[in-house]
């Protein structure tokens, strides 16, 4: 039975990254609610680099990874035994040789 389900990911990480990148380039709408008035007003360099650019970049990497994982499909049907999946390199153990006769 072939699945017709298309892989999709939740866009939450991309939206979260977008807001951090918006704040990193100087946007201020909502920053005081998220980070507090003191950080939003002062914007120290460590906060902009790590807390805004860094978090934004990590969220984009996470979203890309989630998308890539959702796109991949195993080359076999569920329930089939494939030794290569378990790190056996596709080689059968001596106990499994009866299947090769």
N, CA, C and O atoms as CSV, one atom per row, in Angstrom:
chain,resi,resn,atom,element,x,y,z
A,1,UNK,N,N,0.848,-1.165,0.000
A,1,UNK,CA,C,0.000,0.000,0.000
A,1,UNK,C,C,0.901,1.238,0.000
A,1,UNK,O,O,1.781,1.370,0.851
A,2,UNK,N,N,0.685,2.116,-0.928
A,2,UNK,CA,C,1.508,3.310,-1.041
A,2,UNK,C,C,0.828,4.477,-0.350
A,2,UNK,O,O,-0.372,4.700,-0.511
A,3,UNK,N,N,1.605,5.216,0.418
A,3,UNK,CA,C,1.061,6.351,1.159
A,3,UNK,C,C,0.989,7.583,0.272
A,3,UNK,O,O,1.893,7.835,-0.525
A,4,UNK,N,N,-0.075,8.343,0.408
A,4,UNK,CA,C,-0.216,9.580,-0.353
A,4,UNK,C,C,0.042,10.792,0.521
A,4,UNK,O,O,-0.167,11.927,0.091
A,5,UNK,N,N,0.503,10.556,1.761
A,5,UNK,CA,C,0.786,11.646,2.688
A,5,UNK,C,C,2.006,12.427,2.223
A,5,UNK,O,O,3.056,11.841,1.959
A,6,UNK,N,N,1.874,13.752,2.121
A,6,UNK,CA,C,3.009,14.610,1.775
A,6,UNK,C,C,3.603,15.163,3.058
A,6,UNK,O,O,2.884,15.599,3.957
A,7,UNK,N,N,4.901,15.140,3.128
A,7,UNK,CA,C,5.597,15.634,4.312
A,7,UNK,C,C,5.435,17.147,4.417
A,7,UNK,O,O,5.544,17.866,3.424
A,8,UNK,N,N,5.176,17.613,5.621
A,8,UNK,CA,C,5.089,19.042,5.860
A,8,UNK,C,C,5.653,19.325,7.242
A,8,UNK,O,O,5.742,18.434,8.087
A,9,UNK,N,N,6.023,20.553,7.453
A,9,UNK,CA,C,6.540,20.936,8.756
A,9,UNK,C,C,5.771,22.140,9.265
A,9,UNK,O,O,5.173,22.892,8.494
A,10,UNK,N,N,5.798,22.306,10.563
A,10,UNK,CA,C,5.154,23.438,11.198
A,10,UNK,C,C,5.998,24.682,10.955
A,10,UNK,O,O,7.200,24.656,11.220
A,11,UNK,N,N,5.412,25.773,10.458
A,11,UNK,CA,C,6.195,26.979,10.175
A,11,UNK,C,C,6.549,27.791,11.412
A,11,UNK,O,O,7.080,28.893,11.279
A,12,UNK,N,N,6.275,27.286,12.607
A,12,UNK,CA,C,6.536,28.031,13.836
A,12,UNK,C,C,7.988,28.449,14.002
A,12,UNK,O,O,8.264,29.571,14.424
A,13,UNK,N,N,8.921,27.557,13.674
A,13,UNK,CA,C,10.344,27.889,13.815
A,13,UNK,C,C,10.734,29.012,12.869
A,13,UNK,O,O,11.551,29.865,13.217
A,14,UNK,N,N,10.156,29.017,11.682
A,14,UNK,CA,C,10.478,30.073,10.713
A,14,UNK,C,C,9.913,31.410,11.187
A,14,UNK,O,O,10.574,32.440,11.052
A,15,UNK,N,N,8.719,31.408,11.733
A,15,UNK,CA,C,8.139,32.651,12.257
A,15,UNK,C,C,8.936,33.165,13.461
A,15,UNK,O,O,9.172,34.366,13.595
A,16,UNK,N,N,9.340,32.254,14.317
A,16,UNK,CA,C,10.134,32.623,15.489
A,16,UNK,C,C,11.474,33.210,15.045
A,16,UNK,O,O,11.928,34.216,15.591
A,17,UNK,N,N,12.107,32.573,14.046
A,17,UNK,CA,C,13.367,33.091,13.508
A,17,UNK,C,C,13.155,34.455,12.871
A,17,UNK,O,O,13.975,35.358,13.036
A,18,UNK,N,N,12.057,34.603,12.143
A,18,UNK,CA,C,11.767,35.873,11.488
A,18,UNK,C,C,11.645,37.024,12.471
A,18,UNK,O,O,12.147,38.119,12.218
A,19,UNK,N,N,10.984,36.779,13.586
A,19,UNK,CA,C,10.847,37.851,14.576
A,19,UNK,C,C,12.204,38.209,15.179
A,19,UNK,O,O,12.478,39.387,15.409
A,20,UNK,N,N,13.056,37.221,15.439
A,20,UNK,CA,C,14.383,37.506,15.993
A,20,UNK,C,C,15.260,38.246,14.980
A,20,UNK,O,O,16.007,39.150,15.357
A,21,UNK,N,N,15.179,37.879,13.719
A,21,UNK,CA,C,15.967,38.581,12.703
A,21,UNK,C,C,15.442,40.000,12.491
A,21,UNK,O,O,16.225,40.921,12.253
A,22,UNK,N,N,14.145,40.180,12.573
A,22,UNK,CA,C,13.550,41.521,12.496
A,22,UNK,C,C,14.079,42.399,13.634
A,22,UNK,O,O,14.457,43.550,13.414
A,23,UNK,N,N,14.103,41.852,14.839
A,23,UNK,CA,C,14.623,42.607,15.983
A,23,UNK,C,C,16.124,42.850,15.838
A,23,UNK,O,O,16.623,43.893,16.259
A,24,UNK,N,N,16.849,41.895,15.247
A,24,UNK,CA,C,18.300,42.030,15.096
A,24,UNK,C,C,18.673,43.182,14.150
A,24,UNK,O,O,19.707,43.824,14.337
A,25,UNK,N,N,17.848,43.441,13.152
A,25,UNK,CA,C,18.144,44.535,12.215
A,25,UNK,C,C,17.573,45.864,12.682
A,25,UNK,O,O,17.672,46.858,11.963
A,26,UNK,N,N,16.978,45.907,13.870
A,26,UNK,CA,C,16.535,47.177,14.435
A,26,UNK,C,C,15.062,47.305,14.720
A,26,UNK,O,O,14.638,48.309,15.294
A,27,UNK,N,N,14.262,46.323,14.340
A,27,UNK,CA,C,12.836,46.379,14.636
A,27,UNK,C,C,12.591,46.332,16.132
A,27,UNK,O,O,13.360,45.729,16.881
A,28,UNK,N,N,11.514,46.974,16.561
A,28,UNK,CA,C,11.272,46.998,18.004
A,28,UNK,C,C,9.874,46.548,18.421
A,28,UNK,O,O,9.600,46.435,19.616
A,29,UNK,N,N,8.996,46.294,17.476
A,29,UNK,CA,C,7.631,45.884,17.815
A,29,UNK,C,C,7.659,44.519,18.498
A,29,UNK,O,O,8.061,43.529,17.886
A,30,UNK,N,N,7.242,44.460,19.739
A,30,UNK,CA,C,7.150,43.220,20.492
A,30,UNK,C,C,8.416,42.806,21.222
A,30,UNK,O,O,8.378,41.864,22.014
A,31,UNK,N,N,9.534,43.477,20.984
A,31,UNK,CA,C,10.785,43.073,21.624
A,31,UNK,C,C,10.741,43.273,23.134
A,31,UNK,O,O,11.238,42.434,23.885
A,32,UNK,N,N,10.154,44.365,23.578
A,32,UNK,CA,C,10.109,44.614,25.019
A,32,UNK,C,C,9.232,43.586,25.735
A,32,UNK,O,O,9.455,43.287,26.908
A,33,UNK,N,N,8.252,43.057,25.043
A,33,UNK,CA,C,7.402,42.014,25.630
A,33,UNK,C,C,8.178,40.700,25.722
A,33,UNK,O,O,8.061,39.970,26.706
A,34,UNK,N,N,8.966,40.407,24.693
A,34,UNK,CA,C,9.702,39.154,24.641
A,34,UNK,C,C,10.946,39.166,25.525
A,34,UNK,O,O,11.192,38.209,26.259
A,35,UNK,N,N,11.730,40.239,25.460
A,35,UNK,CA,C,13.018,40.261,26.161
A,35,UNK,C,C,13.027,41.123,27.403
A,35,UNK,O,O,13.957,41.043,28.206
A,36,UNK,N,N,12.015,41.941,27.573
A,36,UNK,CA,C,11.995,42.867,28.705
A,36,UNK,C,C,12.399,44.265,28.261
A,36,UNK,O,O,13.164,44.436,27.312
A,37,UNK,N,N,11.877,45.249,28.958
A,37,UNK,CA,C,12.110,46.649,28.588
A,37,UNK,C,C,13.591,47.015,28.640
A,37,UNK,O,O,14.077,47.719,27.755
A,38,UNK,N,N,14.321,46.550,29.661
A,38,UNK,CA,C,15.726,46.934,29.826
A,38,UNK,C,C,16.585,46.459,28.644
A,38,UNK,O,O,17.355,47.247,28.097
A,39,UNK,N,N,16.466,45.193,28.243
A,39,UNK,CA,C,17.236,44.686,27.095
A,39,UNK,C,C,16.780,45.321,25.795
A,39,UNK,O,O,17.600,45.625,24.929
A,40,UNK,N,N,15.471,45.525,25.650
A,40,UNK,CA,C,14.955,46.121,24.418
A,40,UNK,C,C,15.471,47.536,24.230
A,40,UNK,O,O,15.752,47.948,23.105
A,41,UNK,N,N,15.598,48.280,25.313
A,41,UNK,CA,C,16.081,49.655,25.211
A,41,UNK,C,C,17.599,49.728,25.054
A,41,UNK,O,O,18.100,50.514,24.250
A,42,UNK,N,N,18.330,48.919,25.815
A,42,UNK,CA,C,19.792,48.997,25.813
A,42,UNK,C,C,20.414,48.282,24.606
A,42,UNK,O,O,21.400,48.762,24.047
A,43,UNK,N,N,19.857,47.161,24.208
A,43,UNK,CA,C,20.376,46.336,23.108
A,43,UNK,C,C,21.891,46.165,23.160
A,43,UNK,O,O,22.594,46.582,22.240
A,44,UNK,N,N,22.396,45.555,24.232
A,44,UNK,CA,C,23.845,45.331,24.296
A,44,UNK,C,C,24.293,44.411,23.149
A,44,UNK,O,O,23.512,43.613,22.632
A,45,UNK,N,N,25.561,44.544,22.768
A,45,UNK,CA,C,26.090,43.789,21.630
A,45,UNK,C,C,25.901,42.279,21.800
A,45,UNK,O,O,25.513,41.598,20.851
A,46,UNK,N,N,26.170,41.747,23.000
A,46,UNK,CA,C,26.015,40.304,23.220
A,46,UNK,C,C,24.573,39.870,22.979
A,46,UNK,O,O,24.330,38.776,22.470
A,47,UNK,N,N,23.624,40.717,23.340
A,47,UNK,CA,C,22.209,40.387,23.171
A,47,UNK,C,C,21.844,40.357,21.687
A,47,UNK,O,O,21.131,39.460,21.235
A,48,UNK,N,N,22.333,41.336,20.938
A,48,UNK,CA,C,22.019,41.386,19.503
A,48,UNK,C,C,22.670,40.210,18.773
A,48,UNK,O,O,22.035,39.565,17.939
A,49,UNK,N,N,23.945,39.933,19.090
A,49,UNK,CA,C,24.652,38.859,18.382
A,49,UNK,C,C,24.144,37.469,18.753
A,49,UNK,O,O,23.869,36.650,17.876
A,50,UNK,N,N,24.021,37.204,20.046
A,50,UNK,CA,C,23.652,35.857,20.492
A,50,UNK,C,C,22.142,35.695,20.605
A,50,UNK,O,O,21.575,34.723,20.106
A,51,UNK,N,N,21.502,36.644,21.257
A,51,UNK,CA,C,20.078,36.514,21.545
A,51,UNK,C,C,19.166,36.768,20.366
A,51,UNK,O,O,18.043,36.265,20.328
A,52,UNK,N,N,19.636,37.544,19.401
A,52,UNK,CA,C,18.786,37.833,18.244
A,52,UNK,C,C,19.304,37.141,16.980
A,52,UNK,O,O,18.611,36.295,16.415
A,53,UNK,N,N,20.522,37.493,16.528
A,53,UNK,CA,C,21.067,36.843,15.331
A,53,UNK,C,C,21.276,35.349,15.565
A,53,UNK,O,O,20.932,34.533,14.711
A,54,UNK,N,N,21.838,34.990,16.718
A,54,UNK,CA,C,22.121,33.577,17.003
A,54,UNK,C,C,20.874,32.721,17.086
A,54,UNK,O,O,20.801,31.648,16.487
A,55,UNK,N,N,19.894,33.203,17.834
A,55,UNK,CA,C,18.639,32.438,17.967
A,55,UNK,C,C,17.925,32.357,16.624
A,55,UNK,O,O,17.386,31.308,16.270
A,56,UNK,N,N,17.918,33.452,15.877
A,56,UNK,CA,C,17.288,33.439,14.553
A,56,UNK,C,C,17.938,32.428,13.624
A,56,UNK,O,O,17.251,31.680,12.927
A,57,UNK,N,N,19.278,32.410,13.617
A,57,UNK,CA,C,20.002,31.465,12.756
A,57,UNK,C,C,19.749,30.024,13.183
A,57,UNK,O,O,19.525,29.159,12.337
A,58,UNK,N,N,19.783,29.758,14.486
A,58,UNK,CA,C,19.530,28.388,14.964
A,58,UNK,C,C,18.120,27.919,14.622
A,58,UNK,O,O,17.916,26.752,14.287
A,59,UNK,N,N,17.166,28.809,14.703
A,59,UNK,CA,C,15.787,28.436,14.352
A,59,UNK,C,C,15.678,28.098,12.872
A,59,UNK,O,O,14.971,27.161,12.500
A,60,UNK,N,N,16.371,28.851,12.026
A,60,UNK,CA,C,16.342,28.546,10.590
A,60,UNK,C,C,17.022,27.212,10.298
A,60,UNK,O,O,16.541,26.447,9.462
A,61,UNK,N,N,18.117,26.927,10.964
A,61,UNK,CA,C,18.792,25.636,10.793
A,61,UNK,C,C,17.871,24.505,11.258
A,61,UNK,O,O,17.769,23.473,10.595
A,62,UNK,N,N,17.209,24.699,12.386
A,62,UNK,CA,C,16.267,23.689,12.875
A,62,UNK,C,C,15.101,23.476,11.928
A,62,UNK,O,O,14.678,22.342,11.705
A,63,UNK,N,N,14.583,24.558,11.371
A,63,UNK,CA,C,13.474,24.438,10.418
A,63,UNK,C,C,13.928,23.714,9.155
A,63,UNK,O,O,13.187,22.894,8.612
A,64,UNK,N,N,15.134,24.009,8.685
A,64,UNK,CA,C,15.662,23.330,7.505
A,64,UNK,C,C,15.860,21.842,7.784
A,64,UNK,O,O,15.516,21.002,6.954
A,65,UNK,N,N,16.403,21.523,8.932
A,65,UNK,CA,C,16.601,20.119,9.304
A,65,UNK,C,C,15.262,19.386,9.394
A,65,UNK,O,O,15.134,18.265,8.904
A,66,UNK,N,N,14.274,20.014,10.016
A,66,UNK,CA,C,12.944,19.395,10.120
A,66,UNK,C,C,12.352,19.170,8.732
A,66,UNK,O,O,11.749,18.128,8.476
A,67,UNK,N,N,12.517,20.130,7.847
A,67,UNK,CA,C,11.985,19.997,6.486
A,67,UNK,C,C,12.688,18.864,5.749
A,67,UNK,O,O,12.039,18.060,5.081
A,68,UNK,N,N,14.019,18.796,5.867
A,68,UNK,CA,C,14.766,17.732,5.198
A,68,UNK,C,C,14.375,16.355,5.732
A,68,UNK,O,O,14.214,15.412,4.958
A,69,UNK,N,N,14.224,16.238,7.038
A,69,UNK,CA,C,13.821,14.958,7.612
A,69,UNK,C,C,12.413,14.570,7.194
A,69,UNK,O,O,12.129,13.388,7.000
A,70,UNK,N,N,11.535,15.539,7.055
A,70,UNK,CA,C,10.161,15.251,6.644
A,70,UNK,C,C,10.095,14.830,5.180
A,70,UNK,O,O,9.166,14.126,4.784
A,71,UNK,N,N,11.064,15.249,4.374
A,71,UNK,CA,C,11.081,14.907,2.951
A,71,UNK,C,C,11.641,13.510,2.695
A,71,UNK,O,O,11.308,12.886,1.688
A,72,UNK,N,N,12.487,13.017,3.594
A,72,UNK,CA,C,13.142,11.732,3.353
A,72,UNK,C,C,12.163,10.582,3.558
A,72,UNK,O,O,11.280,10.631,4.415
A,73,UNK,N,N,12.343,9.580,2.768
A,73,UNK,CA,C,11.520,8.375,2.865
A,73,UNK,C,C,12.454,7.175,2.883
A,73,UNK,O,O,13.407,7.138,2.105
A,74,UNK,N,N,12.215,6.205,3.733
A,74,UNK,CA,C,13.068,5.005,3.721
A,74,UNK,C,C,12.855,4.230,2.422
A,74,UNK,O,O,11.749,4.226,1.880
A,75,UNK,N,N,13.907,3.573,1.914
A,75,UNK,CA,C,13.787,2.841,0.645
A,75,UNK,C,C,13.161,1.461,0.800
A,75,UNK,O,O,13.435,0.569,-0.003
A,76,UNK,N,N,12.339,1.272,1.803
A,76,UNK,CA,C,11.700,-0.014,2.037
A,76,UNK,C,C,10.350,0.210,2.688
A,76,UNK,O,O,10.053,1.295,3.186
A,77,UNK,N,N,9.547,-0.824,2.675
A,77,UNK,CA,C,8.225,-0.765,3.283
A,77,UNK,C,C,8.334,-1.002,4.783
A,77,UNK,O,O,9.223,-1.727,5.231
A,78,UNK,N,N,7.462,-0.413,5.543
A,78,UNK,CA,C,7.442,-0.635,6.985
A,78,UNK,C,C,7.219,-2.112,7.271
A,78,UNK,O,O,6.394,-2.754,6.622
A,79,UNK,N,N,7.942,-2.648,8.231
A,79,UNK,CA,C,7.806,-4.033,8.609
A,79,UNK,C,C,8.794,-4.960,7.934
A,79,UNK,O,O,8.932,-6.109,8.355
A,80,UNK,N,N,9.491,-4.501,6.895
A,80,UNK,CA,C,10.496,-5.315,6.240
A,80,UNK,C,C,11.790,-5.262,7.044
A,80,UNK,O,O,12.127,-4.227,7.618
A,81,UNK,N,N,12.502,-6.360,7.083
A,81,UNK,CA,C,13.785,-6.402,7.779
A,81,UNK,C,C,14.893,-6.021,6.811
A,81,UNK,O,O,15.027,-6.628,5.748
A,82,UNK,N,N,15.678,-5.033,7.166
A,82,UNK,CA,C,16.803,-4.589,6.350
A,82,UNK,C,C,18.016,-4.443,7.240
A,82,UNK,O,O,18.099,-3.498,8.024
A,83,UNK,N,N,18.971,-5.376,7.131
A,83,UNK,CA,C,20.148,-5.350,8.005
A,83,UNK,C,C,20.938,-4.056,7.915
A,83,UNK,O,O,21.521,-3.634,8.914
A,84,UNK,N,N,20.980,-3.399,6.737
A,84,UNK,CA,C,21.772,-2.185,6.597
A,84,UNK,C,C,21.258,-1.052,7.486
A,84,UNK,O,O,22.016,-0.149,7.842
A,85,UNK,N,N,19.991,-1.098,7.838
A,85,UNK,CA,C,19.433,-0.081,8.721
A,85,UNK,C,C,20.026,-0.192,10.116
A,85,UNK,O,O,20.164,0.808,10.819
A,86,UNK,N,N,20.371,-1.392,10.510
A,86,UNK,CA,C,20.893,-1.622,11.846
A,86,UNK,C,C,22.420,-1.658,11.879
A,86,UNK,O,O,23.003,-2.175,12.832
A,87,UNK,N,N,23.065,-1.120,10.861
A,87,UNK,CA,C,24.508,-1.016,10.844
A,87,UNK,C,C,25.228,-2.304,10.485
A,87,UNK,O,O,26.414,-2.443,10.781
A,88,UNK,N,N,24.554,-3.230,9.867
A,88,UNK,CA,C,25.182,-4.498,9.520
A,88,UNK,C,C,25.719,-4.483,8.095
A,88,UNK,O,O,26.251,-5.488,7.623
A,89,UNK,N,N,25.587,-3.366,7.417
A,89,UNK,CA,C,26.146,-3.240,6.073
A,89,UNK,C,C,25.518,-4.151,5.045
A,89,UNK,O,O,26.121,-4.394,4.000
A,90,UNK,N,N,24.365,-4.649,5.296
A,90,UNK,CA,C,23.683,-5.510,4.348
A,90,UNK,C,C,24.159,-6.954,4.390
A,90,UNK,O,O,23.693,-7.776,3.601
A,91,UNK,N,N,25.072,-7.280,5.288
A,91,UNK,CA,C,25.583,-8.642,5.390
A,91,UNK,C,C,24.739,-9.427,6.384
A,91,UNK,O,O,24.368,-8.928,7.447
A,92,UNK,N,N,24.451,-10.652,6.015
A,92,UNK,CA,C,23.672,-11.503,6.895
A,92,UNK,C,C,24.576,-12.188,7.904
A,92,UNK,O,O,25.713,-12.533,7.581
A,93,UNK,N,N,24.104,-12.383,9.082
A,93,UNK,CA,C,24.822,-13.131,10.101
A,93,UNK,C,C,24.712,-14.624,9.785
A,93,UNK,O,O,23.780,-15.049,9.103
A,94,UNK,N,N,25.666,-15.420,10.283
A,94,UNK,CA,C,25.603,-16.872,10.022
A,94,UNK,C,C,24.270,-17.487,10.401
A,94,UNK,O,O,23.825,-18.428,9.743
A,95,UNK,N,N,23.628,-16.994,11.427
A,95,UNK,CA,C,22.337,-17.559,11.829
A,95,UNK,C,C,21.255,-17.286,10.794
A,95,UNK,O,O,20.240,-17.982,10.761
A,96,UNK,N,N,21.463,-16.279,9.949
A,96,UNK,CA,C,20.465,-15.916,8.951
A,96,UNK,C,C,20.742,-16.535,7.587
A,96,UNK,O,O,20.006,-16.260,6.639
A,97,UNK,N,N,21.779,-17.364,7.455
A,97,UNK,CA,C,22.127,-17.923,6.157
A,97,UNK,C,C,21.060,-18.847,5.616
A,97,UNK,O,O,20.999,-19.082,4.409
A,98,UNK,N,N,20.210,-19.381,6.494
A,98,UNK,CA,C,19.158,-20.281,6.003
A,98,UNK,C,C,18.222,-19.569,5.042
A,98,UNK,O,O,17.544,-20.216,4.244
A,99,UNK,N,N,18.174,-18.220,5.110
A,99,UNK,CA,C,17.316,-17.463,4.209
A,99,UNK,C,C,17.916,-17.343,2.813
A,99,UNK,O,O,17.214,-16.975,1.871
A,100,UNK,N,N,19.204,-17.649,2.666
A,100,UNK,CA,C,19.887,-17.502,1.369
A,100,UNK,C,C,19.871,-18.774,0.546
A,100,UNK,O,O,20.313,-18.758,-0.603
A,101,UNK,N,N,19.380,-19.868,1.087
A,101,UNK,CA,C,19.413,-21.151,0.365
A,101,UNK,C,C,18.286,-21.289,-0.585
A,101,UNK,O,O,18.175,-22.309,-1.266
